[in-house]
Amino acid sequence: MTKPLLSVLMPVYNCAEYIEEALASIQAQTFTDFEVLVIDDGCSDETPAIVRRIACHDQRIKIISRENRGIVDSLNEGVALAQGRWLARMDGDDICEPHRFSCQLAFLNAHPEVDIVGSWVQLFGARSEIWHHRREDTFIKFMLLFRSSGFSHSSIMGKIEFFQNFAYDKKYEDVEDTELWSRMALCSGVKFANIPEVLVHYRVHDAQVSKIKRTRQMILYRQIMSKYMLTLGVADIDIEAHEWCCDLRSDLSDVELERIYLWLEKLSSSIRADWKDDFGVISERWARLCALNGHANKKDGLFGFRPVTWLYKTLPVLNYNKQG
């Protein structure tokens, strides 16, 4: 049997209300040479039954059921089972645009140096907004400094061997994507990109993350950011000031703003020489903090950033053509 070109990895847990719509959006893709690996992580609702019913009429859809072990085990199991040359992620309650796969595959074939590509994402449900993820590799990697994952996990596509070489880390369950992108970003030659077009609709639920889970996530994010900065050559990290930057706090005192300024100066000057903040991510973070706290003219805060360089590199984004 001929192997599919693309494997779509979909871990699911109790999403019976949405799974049919999610799978229908995959079946409606203009690109059709794919398999869908639905990893049933011990669902206690009708999700597995719905998937099996749909799979009876579409042999591209496969379901693997087992006891509940968490999303990281589900992701790694799916990667191990994937037969495609490329791997795409999808959640069981999200929706793809019909041209998502064809658009991302065309991009990856046209840019063989890129290992992972995502896209803009339209939120729907409890929230309605568009996440405009940054297009350029350097931009994405500097955004990772500030607790931004750089991608929407359910929008990404990449080379299967890349995921086989970089397993998801069980220790970072619930923030596993941010940890993976940060680990990948630190490896020489790894390239990221996002297509500046909405290709995925991401469902936001009313249910809030529990306080205990959120506290655990913040601890893990701190570990990820600290390791990321240390590997980039930044020592004696002021993690509290850095987290104020990540949170974009609007209640900072003048003393705290001064502390942040000194920290960002150190961060900018300490990062290893081959990492250039050509898009002014650090400068933009400082400007936003000043504006939020009523100190728009507090300090220049360019941190070595050259706006002319940024404009030059941004021109392809400003002139983006969906056909190109």
Helices and strands as residue ranges (DSSP letters): E 6-12, H 19-27, E 34-41, H 47-55, E 61-66, H 71-81, E 86-89, E 95-96, H 100-110, E 116-125, E 130-131, H 137-143, G 144-146, G 153-155, E 157-159, H 160-165, G 170-172, H 176-185, E 192-204, H 211-231, H 239-247, H 254-270, H 281-292, H 307-318
